[in-house]
């Protein structure tokens, strides 16, 4: 059974403009207002509470080299969210983390590494594979999370406790980037599988999900960044890019992948860009239909032996 954990963090995102704050932290509340908790409760889901982040600070003018935006707050939130994820497993349930931005993936990585490790299926409109080895622009962890969980970021983020890598690179599978993603080639060299968004239309859900599962292994964390959807369908994200998938394609892909997952996280929906709640309701439809069976077949989700 699912336990929903809210992680209303925007710490990994750049400010929309200098001095402003990203809106992704409002996502769990907006999704709740759109009916997500009520609808999943019919499947036996429970509310697992909120893990609050530290205060967002636009520190671009003062940040020291070797640090990313909101560095200390991110490290702190990662540790506390990882503990909450482990608490859910200890209760014999499967965590569904509602972000916030995709820096929450670090917490999932820490938690799975402490419990014997798992694979990762990373669904995102971008590879999120920027890291200090391939870019001088490292600043926003939400664009660097996949690189960080496979051990390619600053040590305080990628290895706080001698756990690096949280996910073995060959057990990390990514789906959803567009043809112009600047780090896709490197990701293909380092990771177990990298599949572009276009492959879903070309090959179908069954073939794509099989490729992702083959790399990630029997048990994996499922990370879902909603900017994998085309912006004509889901414009309420911070970095929309044309060439994404449809709502029905994402729903079907999640249905195929959710049962074997040890947990999942959903990120980067921005309610500031959805004042009438239309996209929140669409997203709830996708997530309830796609994730209701989360963890149903996983051998290790929630049984305490990870």
C-alpha positions as CSV (number, residue, x, y, z in Angstrom):
1,X,0.0,0.0,0.0
2,X,1.1,3.5,-0.7
3,X,2.0,6.2,1.8
4,X,2.1,9.7,0.3
5,X,4.9,11.9,1.6
6,X,4.9,15.6,0.7
7,X,8.2,17.3,0.0
8,X,7.3,20.9,-1.0
9,X,10.8,21.9,-1.9
10,X,12.0,24.4,-4.6
11,X,15.6,24.4,-3.4
12,X,17.0,22.8,-6.5
13,X,15.5,25.3,-9.0
14,X,16.8,28.6,-10.3
15,X,14.7,31.6,-9.5
16,X,12.2,32.6,-12.2
17,X,13.7,36.1,-12.1
18,X,16.3,37.6,-9.7
19,X,14.9,37.9,-6.1
20,X,11.8,35.6,-6.8
21,X,11.0,32.1,-5.7
22,X,10.0,29.1,-7.9
23,X,6.5,27.9,-7.5
24,X,7.1,24.1,-7.5
25,X,7.0,24.0,-3.7
26,X,3.2,24.5,-3.9
27,X,2.7,21.3,-5.9
28,X,1.8,18.9,-3.1
29,X,-0.9,21.2,-1.8
30,X,-2.2,21.9,-5.3
31,X,-2.4,18.2,-6.2
32,X,-4.2,17.6,-2.9
33,X,-6.7,20.3,-3.7
34,X,-7.2,18.6,-7.1
35,X,-8.2,15.4,-5.4
36,X,-5.1,13.3,-5.3
37,X,-5.2,12.2,-1.7
38,X,-8.9,11.5,-1.7
39,X,-8.7,9.5,-4.9
40,X,-5.7,7.4,-3.8
41,X,-7.2,6.8,-0.4
42,X,-9.7,4.5,-2.1
43,X,-6.8,2.2,-3.0
44,X,-5.6,2.2,0.7
45,X,-3.1,5.0,0.4
46,X,-2.3,7.0,3.6
47,X,-0.9,10.4,4.2
48,X,2.7,10.2,5.4
49,X,3.0,13.9,6.4
50,X,5.2,16.7,5.2
51,X,9.0,17.1,5.2
52,X,9.6,20.8,5.0
53,X,12.6,22.3,3.3
54,X,14.7,25.2,4.6
55,X,14.2,28.7,3.3
56,X,14.9,29.3,-0.4
57,X,17.7,31.9,-0.9
58,X,18.7,33.4,-4.2
59,X,22.4,33.4,-3.5
60,X,23.8,33.7,-7.0
61,X,25.7,36.8,-6.2
62,X,27.4,35.4,-3.0
63,X,27.7,31.6,-3.5
64,X,31.3,30.3,-3.2
65,X,32.8,28.0,-5.8
66,X,32.1,24.3,-5.4
67,X,28.6,24.9,-4.0
68,X,25.2,24.9,-5.6
69,X,22.2,27.1,-5.0
70,X,20.7,26.5,-1.5
71,X,23.5,24.0,-0.8
72,X,23.2,23.6,2.9
73,X,19.4,23.6,2.9
74,X,19.5,20.8,0.2
75,X,21.9,18.6,2.2
76,X,19.7,19.0,5.3
77,X,16.4,18.3,3.5
78,X,17.9,15.3,1.7
79,X,18.8,13.7,5.0
80,X,15.4,14.3,6.6
81,X,13.4,13.2,3.6
82,X,15.6,10.0,3.3
83,X,14.7,9.2,6.9
84,X,11.0,9.6,6.2
85,X,11.2,7.3,3.2
86,X,12.8,4.7,5.4
87,X,10.1,5.1,8.0
88,X,7.5,4.3,5.3
89,X,9.4,1.1,4.4
90,X,9.7,0.2,8.0
91,X,5.9,0.4,8.3
92,X,5.6,-2.1,5.5
93,X,4.4,0.4,2.9
94,X,5.6,2.0,-0.4
95,X,6.5,5.7,-0.4
96,X,5.2,8.1,-3.0
97,X,7.0,11.4,-2.6
98,X,5.3,14.5,-4.0
99,X,7.7,17.2,-4.8
100,X,8.7,20.0,-5.2
101,X,11.6,19.8,-7.5
102,X,13.5,16.8,-8.5
103,X,16.3,17.3,-6.0
104,X,14.1,14.9,-3.9
105,X,15.7,12.2,-6.0
106,X,18.8,12.5,-3.8
107,X,16.8,11.5,-0.7
108,X,15.5,8.5,-2.5
109,X,19.0,7.6,-3.5
110,X,20.3,7.9,0.1
111,X,17.4,5.8,1.4
112,X,17.8,3.0,-1.1
113,X,21.6,3.0,-0.6
114,X,21.2,2.5,3.1
115,X,18.9,-0.5,2.5
116,X,20.9,-2.5,0.1
117,X,20.5,-0.4,-3.0
118,X,18.1,-0.5,-5.9
119,X,18.0,0.5,-9.5
120,X,16.5,3.7,-10.9
121,X,14.1,4.5,-13.7
122,X,14.3,8.3,-14.3
123,X,11.5,9.7,-16.4
124,X,12.2,13.3,-17.3
125,X,12.1,15.7,-20.3
126,X,15.8,16.3,-19.7
127,X,18.6,13.9,-18.8
128,X,19.5,16.1,-15.7
129,X,23.1,14.9,-16.3
130,X,24.9,18.2,-15.9
131,X,27.8,17.9,-13.4
132,X,31.1,19.5,-12.5
133,X,32.9,17.3,-15.0
134,X,31.0,18.5,-18.0
135,X,29.8,22.0,-17.1
136,X,31.0,25.2,-15.4
137,X,27.3,26.1,-14.9
138,X,26.5,23.8,-12.0
139,X,24.1,25.6,-9.7
140,X,20.6,24.1,-9.8
141,X,20.4,20.5,-8.5
142,X,17.1,20.0,-10.3
143,X,19.1,19.9,-13.5
144,X,21.8,17.7,-12.0
145,X,20.0,15.1,-9.9
146,X,20.6,12.1,-12.1
147,X,24.3,12.8,-12.3
148,X,24.4,13.3,-8.5
149,X,22.7,10.0,-7.6
150,X,25.2,8.1,-9.8
151,X,28.2,9.8,-8.0
152,X,29.2,12.5,-10.4
153,X,28.6,15.7,-8.4
154,X,30.3,17.6,-5.5
155,X,31.1,15.1,-2.8
156,X,28.9,16.7,-0.2
157,X,25.9,16.0,-2.5
158,X,27.0,12.8,-4.2
159,X,28.6,11.1,-1.2
160,X,27.5,12.4,2.2
161,X,28.2,9.2,4.3
162,X,30.4,7.2,2.0
163,X,27.4,5.9,0.1
164,X,28.4,6.9,-3.4
165,X,27.1,6.1,-5.8
166,X,23.6,5.9,-4.4
167,X,22.6,4.1,-7.6
168,X,25.1,2.0,-9.6
169,X,25.3,3.8,-13.0
170,X,24.6,0.6,-15.0
171,X,21.3,0.2,-13.0
172,X,20.2,3.7,-13.9
173,X,17.8,4.0,-16.8
174,X,16.5,7.3,-18.2
175,X,13.6,8.0,-20.5
176,X,12.1,11.1,-21.9
177,X,14.8,13.6,-23.1
178,X,14.4,15.5,-26.4
179,X,16.7,15.2,-29.4
180,X,18.6,18.3,-28.5
181,X,19.6,17.3,-25.0
182,X,23.2,18.4,-24.6
183,X,24.2,15.6,-22.1
184,X,22.4,12.7,-23.7
185,X,25.5,11.3,-25.4
186,X,27.5,11.2,-22.1
187,X,24.6,9.7,-20.3
188,X,24.4,6.9,-22.8
189,X,28.0,6.1,-22.2
190,X,27.7,5.9,-18.5
191,X,24.2,4.7,-17.7
192,X,22.5,1.3,-18.2
193,X,19.9,2.7,-20.6
194,X,19.0,6.1,-22.1
195,X,15.8,6.3,-24.2
196,X,14.5,9.5,-25.9
197,X,10.9,10.6,-25.7
198,X,10.3,9.9,-29.4
199,X,11.0,6.1,-28.8
200,X,7.6,5.7,-27.1
201,X,5.8,6.6,-30.2
202,X,8.2,4.7,-32.4
203,X,8.4,1.5,-30.3
204,X,5.4,1.5,-27.9
205,X,5.0,1.3,-24.1
206,X,5.8,-2.4,-23.8
207,X,9.1,-2.2,-25.6
208,X,10.3,0.9,-23.9
209,X,9.3,-0.3,-20.4
210,X,11.1,-3.5,-21.0
211,X,14.3,-1.7,-22.0
212,X,14.1,0.4,-18.8
213,X,13.3,-2.5,-16.5
214,X,16.1,-4.6,-18.0
215,X,18.7,-2.0,-17.0
216,X,17.2,-1.1,-13.6
217,X,16.8,-4.6,-12.4
218,X,14.1,-6.3,-10.3
219,X,13.6,-3.4,-7.9
220,X,14.0,0.3,-8.7
221,X,13.0,3.7,-7.6
222,X,10.7,5.5,-10.1
223,X,11.3,9.2,-10.6
224,X,8.7,11.1,-12.7
225,X,9.4,14.6,-13.7
226,X,6.2,15.9,-15.3
227,X,8.1,18.0,-17.9
228,X,8.3,14.7,-19.8
229,X,4.9,15.7,-21.1
230,X,4.7,17.9,-24.1
231,X,4.2,21.5,-23.1
232,X,1.0,21.6,-25.3
233,X,-0.4,19.2,-22.6
234,X,1.5,20.3,-19.5
235,X,2.9,23.9,-19.7
236,X,3.0,24.3,-15.9
237,X,6.7,23.4,-15.5
238,X,9.8,25.5,-15.2
239,X,11.6,24.2,-18.3
240,X,9.0,23.2,-21.0
241,X,10.5,21.7,-24.2
242,X,8.6,20.6,-27.3
243,X,8.7,16.9,-28.3
244,X,7.3,15.4,-25.1
245,X,4.8,12.6,-24.7
246,X,1.1,12.6,-24.3
247,X,-1.0,12.2,-21.1
248,X,-2.2,8.7,-22.2
249,X,1.4,7.6,-23.0
250,X,2.7,8.7,-19.6
251,X,-0.3,7.0,-17.9
252,X,0.4,3.7,-19.7
253,X,4.1,3.9,-19.1
254,X,3.6,4.4,-15.3
255,X,1.1,1.5,-15.2
256,X,3.8,-0.7,-16.7
257,X,6.5,0.4,-14.4
258,X,4.8,1.1,-11.0
259,X,4.2,-2.5,-9.7
260,X,7.9,-3.3,-9.5
261,X,9.0,0.0,-8.0
262,X,10.2,0.2,-4.4
263,X,8.9,3.8,-4.3
264,X,8.3,6.8,-6.6
265,X,8.7,10.6,-6.7
266,X,6.8,13.1,-8.8
267,X,8.3,16.5,-9.4
268,X,8.5,19.9,-11.1
269,X,4.8,20.7,-11.5
270,X,4.4,24.5,-10.9
271,X,1.0,25.7,-9.6
272,X,2.0,29.3,-10.1
273,X,1.6,28.5,-13.9
274,X,-1.8,26.9,-13.3
275,X,-4.0,29.5,-11.6
276,X,-7.3,27.7,-12.4
277,X,-6.1,24.2,-11.4
278,X,-6.8,22.6,-14.8
279,X,-3.3,21.1,-15.2
280,X,-3.3,19.9,-11.6
281,X,-6.5,18.0,-12.2
282,X,-5.0,16.5,-15.4
283,X,-1.9,15.5,-13.5
284,X,-4.0,13.8,-10.8
285,X,-5.8,11.8,-13.4
286,X,-2.5,10.6,-14.8
287,X,-0.9,9.8,-11.4
288,X,-3.9,8.0,-9.9
289,X,-4.4,5.9,-13.0
290,X,-0.7,5.3,-13.5
291,X,0.6,4.8,-9.9
292,X,-2.3,3.1,-8.0
293,X,-0.4,-0.2,-8.2
294,X,2.9,1.3,-7.0
295,X,5.0,-1.4,-5.3
296,X,2.4,-4.2,-5.8
297,X,5.0,-6.6,-7.2
298,X,8.2,-5.3,-5.6
299,X,9.9,-7.9,-3.5
300,X,11.6,-5.4,-1.3
301,X,9.4,-2.2,-1.1
302,X,8.1,-1.9,2.4
303,X,9.3,-5.2,3.9
304,X,12.2,-3.8,5.9
305,X,14.9,-6.1,4.5
306,X,16.3,-3.7,1.9
